[in-house]
Amino acid sequence: MGRCIYGGIYDPDSPLSDENGFRKDVIEAFQELNVPVVRYPGGNFVATYHWLDGVGPREQRPARPELAWIGIEPNTFGTDEFMKWCEVVGTEPYLCLNFGTGTLDEALGWLEYCNSDRNTYYANLRRKNGREKPYNVKYWALGNECWGPWQVEQMTKEDYAKKAYQWAKALKLLDPSIVLILCGETGYSSWDYYVLNQCVKWDVHGLAGDNTKSLVDMHSIHIYTADKEHLANATAPRAAERAIKMTSALIDLARIENKVPETVPRPTICFDEWNVWDPVRAPGEQGAEEKYTLSDALAVSIFLHGFIRQAKDVGMTNIAQSVNVISPLMTSKDGLVKQTIWWPLLLFSKYMRGHTIALNVRSAEYLGRTNPNWIRGTIETPYLECSAARGEDGYVNLAVTNVSEERDFEVELQGLKAEDGVEVHTVSGEDVNVANTAEEQKVGIKVSRWDGKGAFKFGKHSFTLLRWKEV
């Protein structure tokens, strides 16, 4: 989509790229985030993507019409290039299967190409293309947004569930070790209920080689948020946390109705598209190059708080997208711009690891208009949003977002014991509308220290991460 791959991740004509054609500044940014997994190749794009077009000698690869965003796919970047890029970055691939114009035979071929070490056709094709050892791709999605009217070959929930269940059986016969991800909607729709009910079943016949497992391992949901008014914009991602809770309940309901034994692992949620995105402001067919504000950065932090708090139900989350397209990172011929949303994402990625800590927080609440409007009455919208984690390094990390444009909050952190003081990382700006450009970085991280005594002041329209060594 747009400049995500071509001109973003992959730009062989740029002096900023390495010998593989990969942008080095993008690689460095991914390594700084310590990204565990990257989803490819989409997205709506995948519904007309045929992986065989993107392997083998580049001069023999066909250019194809790209119907999702009305462009041309040259296929000069394909499976082997993506796998090489993942190895350079130090991340794990997550591949999405074509449920639009693709076939089960094609999907099995891709799985064989990536994961098989046997003397078979597609495994040997991989070897012929220069890769002896299998890539061992763990994560595979059973299509993307197949419910959407914008899709090439939109499906009914009945047609999708039947197809997904049959594909899951076949794929796990070929490789029982893979993690299969169902295509959900928002987590709170009849599509999610029906698909989970039909596909979260015990593999009682052992078709995947083990009758103690479910055929599907995760359920995908997508939510994008945006609003022109700051408080409605910043609180909109509360819908994501509510969606996680509802999806979790639907997973439980499917297991109950299908009498799945409690010994069979419970599927988790794969929130594999989320971000702030206004398709009117940044149309997809024009590349969706959003220019993010501080308000958007605070909204991103609200998404991330929810993921930390609901970590027991969330197996994976993937911000969409990685470069240039609705992204924290924007490339140019001269370098890389880290947009406002990069900074809370970086702090969460670096420090909010390990184990979630339960919090008891009382805060004044924003009671105005929400977007979507159903947030009101289903989940709270406090001015102060918080999450916490304890890392294996012995540090406690407390993340706090103050969405108020007018009010600072002084808070007593009861039980805080930090003899060596507290690291303070703050993301803020002059007002909620400031943005970063190549010429001026108005939003970044300010690092300071606090002695840990008395009340701490969380400034207006700010994100703060406090870190201290546990006594």
C-alpha positions in Angstrom: 0.0 0.0 0.0 1.5 3.4 -1.0 5.1 3.7 -0.1 5.3 1.1 2.6 7.4 -1.4 0.8 8.7 0.5 -2.3 10.3 3.7 -1.1 9.9 2.6 2.5 11.3 -0.7 3.6 12.8 -1.4 0.1 14.5 1.4 -1.9 17.4 0.0 -3.9 18.1 3.3 -5.7 18.6 5.2 -2.4 22.2 5.9 -1.1 20.6 5.2 2.3 20.0 1.6 1.5 22.2 -1.4 2.0 23.4 -4.0 -0.5 20.0 -5.7 -0.3 18.1 -2.5 -1.2 16.8 -2.2 2.4 16.7 1.3 3.9 19.2 1.2 6.8 17.5 4.0 8.7 14.3 2.0 8.7 16.1 -1.1 9.9 17.7 0.9 12.7 14.3 2.2 13.8 12.8 -1.3 13.9 15.7 -2.6 15.9 15.3 0.3 18.3 11.7 -0.8 18.8 12.8 -4.4 19.2 9.8 -5.5 17.1 9.0 -9.1 17.7 6.8 -9.8 14.7 5.9 -8.1 11.3 2.8 -9.0 9.3 3.1 -9.3 5.5 1.9 -8.7 2.8 -1.3 -7.2 4.0 -3.9 -6.1 4.4 -6.5 -5.7 1.6 -3.6 -6.1 -0.8 -3.4 -9.8 0.0 -6.8 -10.7 -1.7 -5.2 -10.6 -5.1 -1.6 -11.5 -4.2 -0.1 -14.6 -5.6 3.2 -15.4 -3.8 4.7 -17.3 -6.8 4.8 -13.9 -8.6 7.3 -12.7 -6.1 9.9 -15.5 -6.0 12.7 -16.4 -8.4 14.8 -14.2 -10.7 13.5 -10.6 -10.5 13.7 -10.0 -14.2 11.2 -12.9 -14.7 8.7 -11.7 -12.1 5.4 -10.4 -13.6 4.0 -7.0 -12.8 0.3 -7.3 -11.8 -2.7 -4.9 -11.4 -3.2 -4.2 -7.7 -6.9 -3.9 -7.0 -7.1 -3.0 -3.4 -5.5 0.4 -3.8 -5.7 0.7 -7.6 -2.0 0.4 -8.4 0.6 -1.9 -10.0 2.6 -4.5 -8.0 6.0 -5.0 -9.7 6.8 -8.0 -7.4 10.5 -7.1 -7.2 10.1 -7.5 -3.4 8.6 -10.9 -2.5 8.8 -13.7 0.0 12.6 -14.3 0.0 13.3 -10.5 0.2 10.9 -10.2 3.2 12.4 -13.1 5.0 15.9 -11.7 4.5 14.6 -8.3 5.8 13.2 -10.0 8.9 16.5 -11.7 9.5 18.4 -8.4 9.2 16.0 -6.6 11.5 15.8 -9.4 14.0 12.1 -9.9 13.8 9.7 -12.8 13.1 7.5 -13.0 10.0 3.8 -13.4 10.0 2.2 -14.2 6.6 -1.3 -13.5 5.5 -2.9 -16.0 3.1 -4.9 -14.9 0.0 -8.6 -15.8 0.8 -9.9 -13.7 -2.2 -8.5 -15.0 -5.5 -6.2 -17.6 -3.9 -6.7 -21.3 -3.6 -5.9 -23.8 -0.8 -3.4 -25.5 -3.1 -1.6 -22.2 -3.5 -1.6 -21.7 0.3 -0.2 -25.2 0.9 2.5 -24.4 -1.6 3.5 -21.2 0.2 3.6 -23.1 3.5 5.7 -25.9 2.0 8.1 -23.3 0.4 8.6 -21.5 3.7 8.7 -24.4 6.2 9.4 -27.8 4.6 12.8 -29.5 4.7 11.6 -32.4 2.6 12.5 -33.4 -1.0 9.3 -31.9 -2.4 8.5 -29.5 -5.2 8.1 -26.2 -3.4 10.8 -26.9 -0.8 13.1 -27.6 -3.7 12.0 -24.4 -5.4 13.1 -22.5 -2.3 16.4 -24.2 -2.5 16.7 -23.4 -6.2 16.0 -19.7 -5.3 19.0 -19.7 -2.9 17.6 -20.7 0.5 18.6 -24.2 1.7 17.1 -24.2 5.2 13.4 -23.6 5.8 12.3 -20.2 7.1 10.0 -21.9 9.7 7.3 -19.2 9.6 5.2 -19.7 12.7 2.3 -17.3 12.2 -0.3 -17.6 9.3 -3.5 -15.7 8.9 -6.6 -17.2 7.3 -7.3 -14.1 5.1 -7.8 -10.5 5.9 -11.1 -8.5 6.4 -13.0 -11.0 4.3 -16.2 -9.5 5.7 -15.6 -6.1 4.1 -17.5 -4.8 1.1 -14.2 -3.3 -0.2 -12.7 -6.7 -0.5 -12.0 -8.6 -3.7 -14.3 -11.6 -3.1 -16.2 -10.4 0.0 -17.6 -13.4 1.9 -20.5 -14.1 4.1 -19.7 -15.3 7.6 -21.1 -18.7 6.8 -18.9 -19.1 3.7 -15.8 -17.8 5.4 -16.2 -20.0 8.5 -16.6 -23.2 6.3 -13.6 -22.3 4.2 -11.4 -21.3 7.2 -12.1 -24.5 9.0 -11.3 -26.6 6.0 -8.1 -24.7 5.2 -7.0 -24.9 8.8 -7.2 -28.7 8.8 -5.2 -29.0 5.6 -2.5 -26.5 6.7 -2.0 -28.2 10.0 -1.7 -31.6 8.3 1.2 -30.2 6.4 2.8 -28.4 9.4 1.1 -29.0 12.8 3.5 -26.5 14.5 2.1 -23.4 12.9 -0.1 -20.8 14.6 -3.3 -20.1 12.6 -5.2 -16.9 12.9 -8.8 -16.5 12.1 -10.1 -13.4 10.3 -12.4 -11.6 12.7 -14.0 -8.1 12.3 -14.0 -5.7 15.2 -14.5 -8.2 18.0 -18.1 -7.1 18.7 -20.0 -8.2 15.6 -22.1 -11.1 14.5 -19.3 -12.1 12.2 -17.0 -12.6 15.2 -19.6 -14.6 17.1 -20.4 -16.9 14.2 -16.9 -17.5 13.0 -15.6 -18.2 16.5 -18.5 -20.6 17.1 -17.8 -22.5 13.9 -14.0 -22.6 14.1 -13.0 -22.8 17.8 -13.5 -26.5 18.1 -11.6 -29.4 19.6 -9.6 -31.3 17.0 -11.2 -34.5 18.3 -10.1 -36.6 15.3 -6.5 -35.5 15.5 -6.4 -34.2 12.0 -3.6 -31.8 13.0 -1.6 -34.6 14.5 -2.7 -33.9 18.1 -6.3 -34.1 19.4 -5.5 -32.0 22.4 -5.3 -28.8 20.3 -7.7 -26.4 18.6 -7.3 -26.0 14.9 -7.2 -22.2 15.2 -5.0 -20.5 17.7 -5.8 -16.7 17.5 -8.7 -14.5 16.4 -7.9 -11.3 14.5 -9.7 -8.0 15.1 -9.1 -4.6 13.6 -10.0 -1.1 14.9 -8.9 2.3 13.6 -10.0 5.5 15.4 -9.9 9.2 14.6 -11.8 12.4 15.4 -11.3 16.1 14.6 -11.8 17.1 18.3 -9.0 16.3 20.7 -10.8 14.6 23.6 -13.0 12.5 21.3 -9.9 11.6 19.3 -7.8 10.7 22.4 -10.4 8.6 24.1 -11.6 6.8 21.0 -9.2 3.9 21.5 -11.1 2.9 24.6 -13.3 1.1 22.0 -10.3 -1.2 21.4 -10.1 -2.4 25.0 -13.8 -2.9 25.2 -13.6 -4.9 22.0 -10.9 -7.1 23.5 -13.1 -7.9 26.4 -16.1 -8.7 24.2 -14.0 -10.9 21.9 -12.6 -12.7 24.9 -16.2 -13.5 26.0 -17.1 -14.7 22.5 -14.1 -17.1 22.6 -15.3 -18.4 26.0 -18.8 -18.8 24.6 -17.6 -20.8 21.6 -15.6 -23.1 23.8 -18.6 -23.6 26.1 -21.1 -24.3 23.3 -18.7 -26.6 21.5 -17.8 -28.4 24.7 -14.1 -27.8 24.2 -12.2 -29.5 27.1 -10.4 -27.1 29.4 -7.1 -28.9 28.7 -7.2 -27.6 25.1 -5.4 -24.3 25.0 -7.7 -21.3 24.7 -7.3 -19.1 21.6 -6.0 -15.6 22.1 -6.7 -12.3 20.3 -4.5 -11.1 17.5 -5.1 -7.3 17.2 -3.3 -7.2 13.9 -4.4 -3.8 12.6 -4.8 -0.8 14.9 -3.9 2.9 14.8 -5.3 6.4 14.4 -6.4 6.8 10.8 -8.9 9.2 9.1 -9.4 7.8 5.6 -10.9 11.2 4.5 -7.8 13.1 5.7 -5.4 10.4 4.4 -7.1 8.4 1.6 -5.8 4.9 1.1 -5.7 5.1 -2.7 -3.4 8.1 -2.3 -1.0 6.3 0.0 -2.6 7.1 3.4 0.3 9.3 4.5 -1.1 10.6 7.8 0.5 13.6 9.5 0.2 12.8 13.2 -0.4 15.3 16.0 0.3 15.2 19.7 -3.4 14.3 20.2 -2.9 11.3 17.9 0.2 10.3 20.0 -1.9 10.3 23.2 -4.5 8.2 21.4 -1.9 5.7 20.5 -0.8 5.5 24.1 -4.5 4.8 25.1 -4.5 1.8 22.6 -1.3 0.6 24.3 -2.6 0.9 27.8 -5.5 -1.4 26.9 -3.2 -4.0 25.4 -1.0 -4.1 28.5 -4.1 -4.3 30.8 -5.7 -7.1 28.8 -2.4 -8.9 28.1 -3.8 -12.3 29.3 -6.2 -12.3 26.3 -4.0 -10.7 23.7 -1.5 -12.9 21.9 -0.2 -10.3 19.4 -0.8 -6.7 18.4 0.4 -5.0 15.2 0.3 -1.3 14.6 -0.6 -0.6 11.0 1.5 0.2 9.2 5.2 0.1 9.5 6.6 2.8 7.1 5.0 5.9 5.4 1.5 4.5 5.3 -0.4 5.6 8.5 2.9 5.1 10.2 5.1 6.4 13.0 8.0 6.5 10.4 8.2 8.6 7.2 11.0 8.3 4.7 12.3 10.9 2.3 15.3 10.9 0.0 17.3 12.6 2.8 16.3 10.6 5.8 13.6 9.5 8.3 11.0 11.5 10.3 9.8 10.0 13.5 6.2 11.2 13.9 4.5 12.1 17.2 3.1 8.6 17.6 6.6 7.0 17.4 7.5 8.3 20.9 4.8 6.5 23.1 5.2 3.4 20.9 9.0 3.5 21.6 8.6 3.8 25.3 6.0 1.0 25.5 8.2 -1.2 23.3 11.3 -0.6 25.3 10.0 -0.8 28.8 6.5 -2.2 29.1 7.6 -5.8 29.0 7.5 -8.7 31.4 4.4 -9.0 33.6 1.3 -6.7 33.8 0.8 -5.1 37.2 -2.8 -4.6 38.3 -3.6 -0.9 39.2 -6.3 0.8 41.3 -6.8 4.2 39.7 -9.3 6.9 40.5 -9.5 9.8 38.1 -11.8 12.6 37.0 -13.6 11.5 33.8 -14.2 13.1 30.4 -18.0 13.0 29.9 -18.3 14.6 26.5 -19.0 13.1 23.0 -17.2 9.9 22.1 -16.3 8.4 18.8 -17.7 5.7 18.4 -20.6 6.9 20.5 -21.2 3.4 22.0 -18.1 3.9 24.2 -20.2 6.0 26.5 -22.0 3.7 28.9 -19.8 0.6 28.1 -16.4 1.7 29.3 -15.0 4.6 31.3 -13.1 7.5 29.7 -10.9 8.9 32.5 -8.6 11.9 31.9 -5.8 9.8 33.4 -5.1 6.4 31.7 -2.6 4.1 33.3 -0.9 0.7 32.9 2.1 -0.9 34.6 4.5 -3.7 34.1 7.4 -5.3 36.0 10.3 -6.3 33.8 12.7 -9.1 34.3 15.4 -6.5 35.1 13.6 -5.8 38.4 12.3 -2.4 37.3 8.7 -1.3 37.7 7.3 0.7 34.8 4.3 2.9 35.2 2.8 4.5 32.1 0.4 7.4 32.5 -1.5 9.5 29.9 -3.2 12.7 30.8 -5.6 13.6 27.9 -6.8 16.9 29.5 -5.8 20.0 27.6 -6.4 22.2 30.6 -5.5 20.3 33.8 -2.4 18.9 35.5 -2.9 16.1 37.9 -0.9 15.7 41.1 -1.0 12.1 42.2 0.2 10.3 45.4 1.7 7.0 44.2 0.9 4.9 47.3 3.4 2.1 48.0 6.2 3.5 45.8 9.6 2.5 47.2 12.4 3.8 45.1 15.6 4.5 47.1 17.5 5.4 44.0 14.9 7.7 42.6 12.6 7.5 39.6 13.5 7.9 35.9 10.9 10.1 34.2 10.3 9.9 30.4 7.8 12.5 29.2 6.2 13.0 25.7 4.3 16.3 25.3 4.2 19.6 23.3 2.9 23.1 23.2 -0.6 22.0 22.4 -2.4 18.9 21.1 -2.2 20.0 17.5 1.6 20.1 17.1 3.3 17.7 14.7 6.8 16.6 13.7 8.3 17.4 10.3 11.7 17.0 8.7 12.4 20.6 9.5 11.2 20.6 13.1 10.7 17.9 15.8 8.2 19.5 18.2 7.4 16.2 20.0 10.0 13.8 21.5 11.0 12.4 24.8 12.2 14.5 27.7 14.2 12.5 30.3 14.5 13.7 33.9 14.5 12.3 37.4 12.2 12.5 40.5 13.1 11.6 44.0 10.0 9.5 44.4 8.7 11.5 47.4 5.4 13.3 47.8 3.0 13.8 44.8 4.0 13.6 41.2 2.5 16.1 38.7 1.3 14.7 35.4 1.2 17.6 33.0 -1.7 18.4 30.7 -1.8 16.7 27.3 1.2 14.4 28.1 2.3 10.9 28.2 4.7 9.9 31.0 6.6 6.8 31.9 8.0 6.4 35.3 10.7 3.7 36.0 12.2 2.7 39.3 14.2 -0.2 40.7 12.0 -2.3 43.0 13.3 -2.3 46.5 
